[in-house]
Every structure is written in structure tokens, then in C-alpha cells.
Amino acid sequence: MDKSSIARFPAIRADETLPAGGSGREITTARLTEAVAAMRNLQRRHTRDQQPLEWAMLQNNVGNALRRLGERENSNTQLEEAVTAYRGALDVYTRTRAPLDWAMTQNNLGAALRTLGEREAGTARLEEAIAAYREALTEYRQERVPLEWAMTQHNLGAALRSLGERETGTSRLEEAVVAYRQALRVRTRQRAPLDWAMTQGNLGNTLASLGKRTDSVERLRDAVQAYREALAEYRRDRYPLDWARTQGNLANALSALGERLDDAGLLREAIAAYREALKEYPRALRPLDWAMTQGNLGNALAWLAERDPGVGRMEEAVSCYEAALVEATYERAPMQWAITQNNLAGALLWLGERAGDVARFEAAVTLYNDALGVFVAASATYYIEVCWENRDRAIALLMEHRGGANSAPAALIGGP
């Protein structure tokens, strides 16, 4: 069998966004819960019939608090409640009656729908989020409210990228690049340095995805440049978590470049960057970020191992993937779990080829099948196609080492 590089996926965080009228301040879960109760009490005094605009403002703010709770507690119930709250506000904040409030609420609705869409199977919620952002932009015009226009362009870019990651083509990702670059026309470093850094980082994510999808070294280099721009503002001493997130994304792009250019130096730079990022992601406090970075470190080690005659680096990659799976469980983060399952399978397959180890081939096929179950449920076409090809290669190796097609169990050969 051909021992060329096995396809791996980087685990990536969703792009950063903020709701309209919100802020980046960290508010405790208890405070958010208290805020929801307090605003609902106020709505009993400022009823929809008697004071409709005040009621709608409170309804929008209830939605914002529920959305943040849902994101923090991984609760789809609270996100669904946020969607209901925003839609209730839109019954009063009509486009003709209060166009800017209507646009603000459409943007916030888009944010809740996007988060739901990233967690759920299918793409309907992401499509709805994109539609909500496009609606908001009909009133949030650049010449009228430039900062709100730029914020919504940024959020639209994030939703387009989330949808583009699941599709096989590149049109959504290309649209996301356009949206982020539109936002950067207003979100300059001088005018809004942290917003500029956030959009630069998200632009880097999309360029990196395009670079990997189209095998474009130029796109990957553009991604590296965007991340380095973001890091100029996300300094480690002032914004350690933003720095760590961007450092990890930079490492993803360096790792992908190193693989395509067969440049061990870039892979070593990526490994060093992941290890630095892990220092700012305490496992107890940021378990999924820690797991994501562990898994991506495993990818860089695996790619470097493919250029090394020994097996030590690949064994280290396996350890990274297995550690990541302790935190990134199926119940907690199904897509991240499936991505890591795929990558662990690739490492076991590589080690199995070196040793002629049938047990490792069997384990790889099982892992690929598990990952495919999640990708199919999520309608993640790109991931399905690549993982299926990986799985077929593992089955072929298993049959080859067992002596023929009849030796592979039907359960391993069947579709997901």
C-alpha cells in the first residue's frame, strides 16, 4: 500500500462574535441568571400592550443573557429560549416602526441561530443565521451606522465560514473572506484595535480553511500573516486567552504549510506554538480549548513523524489524541470528538503499517466508523468524504494483512 500522508483535520474553534448592543465583559453565570429573572419581572410592569418598545428592549436583553448562558453552559435549551425571545422582540421592533432596533435584534437572532447551528446536525440553523445577518445589513448600512455595519459583516463572515466548513465547495468560505475584509474597512487598528484583531483572527481562520481545502500555499501564507497581525494587539500579558487562541490558530496554519512544503522547520515552529498556547489553557478551567490544542499538537507531531524513520513522534501524537479525547467527549463536543477520532485512527494506521499490526488496523477502522457517524449526522459533507476515504484505506490494509477480502468483518466494511 501507498504510505503517503493520511488526511487529518485540525480541530478549530468557531469564529469569535459579539451580539449587537453587547460587550466583551465577562459576567458570571449567577449574574446572568439573576439578570434574566429581573428583566422578566420588569416585563410584568412594562407590558407589551402598555409599553411595547420598553417591553421589546427588555425582550432583546433577555435574549442576550440567555444566549450567553447557553454558550457558557453548553445548553441548547437556553439558546432556543434566546431565539424565542429575539423573535418576540421582532414582533414589536418591526422594520418600519424601529429600523435600527429591528436590525440590532436580527443580528442578535443570527448569533443565537449560528451557535445552535454549530451544535446541531444539519445546516438549517446556519442558513437561518446567514439570512438574519443579511436582513440586519439592509438597515445597518455603512454610510449610516458604520460600526454596526462592520460588526454585522464580521458576524456574517463567521456564519458563512461555519457553513462552509461543512460543505465540499469553497463558495461560502470565499464569501466569508469578502465579509471579513469588508468589516476591516471600518474596523481599523487605529479606530477599534481589539475588534480589528478579532476580525483579523477570523479572517485567518477562513483563509487557512481555504488553503487546506484548495491546497493553496498562498492562502495559508495569507492566514499566517492575518494571525500575526492579530497577535500584535492580542498580547500575552494583557489578553492571555485571546493570545493563546490565536497562537493555536497560527500553529494550525504553520503546520499545514509545513506539511505542504515538506518543511520540518515550520512543523517544529508549529509544535512550539501549540506548547506555548497550552500554558495559557489550564485543563481544569478550559478543558475543550486544552483538548483542541492537544489534538492539533498531535497533528503536527504526526506530520513530522511521517518524515522521521522512527516511531517515537507518532507514538507521542497518539498520546496527544488520547489525552484530548478524555475532555472532548462525544457527549460534550461531538464534532471535536469525531475529528480527534479520525486523527487518532490515522496515527494508528501509520503505526500499523510499520509493524504489520492487524489490531491497529482494526482499531483504526472502528475509529473511522465512529467519526463517520457524527459527520453524517451533521451533514458535514467535506468531513464525510475525507474520512470515508481514510476508512477505505484502513479496510484495504486490514484485508491485505489478513490475506483477502473475506477476512475483513462485515461490520468493518459496511457504511456508517
Sequence and secondary structure as in RCSB ss.txt:
>XXXX:A:sequence
MDKSSIARFPAIRADETLPAGGSGREITTARLTEAVAAMRNLQRRHTRDQQPLEWAMLQNNVGNALRRLGERENS
NTQLEEAVTAYRGALDVYTRTRAPLDWAMTQNNLGAALRTLGEREAGTARLEEAIAAYREALTEYRQERVPLEWA
MTQHNLGAALRSLGERETGTSRLEEAVVAYRQALRVRTRQRAPLDWAMTQGNLGNTLASLGKRTDSVERLRDAVQ
AYREALAEYRRDRYPLDWARTQGNLANALSALGERLDDAGLLREAIAAYREALKEYPRALRPLDWAMTQGNLGNA
LAWLAERDPGVGRMEEAVSCYEAALVEATYERAPMQWAITQNNLAGALLWLGERAGDVARFEAAVTLYNDALGVF
VAASATYYIEVCWENRDRAIALLMEHRGGANSAPAALIGGP
>XXXX:A:secstr
                   TT       HHHHHHHHHHHHHHHHHS TTT HHHHHHHHHHHHHHHHHHHHHHT 
HHHHHHHHHHHHHHHHHS TTT HHHHHHHHHHHHHHHHHHHHHSSSSHHHHHHHHHHHHHHHHS TTT HHHHH
HHHHHHHHHHHHHHHHSSSSHHHHHHHHHHHHHHHHS TTT HHHHHHHHHHHHHHHHHHHHHHT HHHHHHHHH
HHHHHHHHS TTT HHHHHHHHHHHHHHHHHHHHHHT HHHHHHHHHHHHHHHHTS TTT HHHHHHHHHHHHHH
HHHHHTTSSSSHHHHHHHHHHHHHHHHS TTT HHHHHHHHHHHHHHHHHHHHHHT HHHHHHHHHHHHHHHHHH
HHTT HHHHHHHHHHHHHHHHHHHHHHTSGGGS HHHHS  
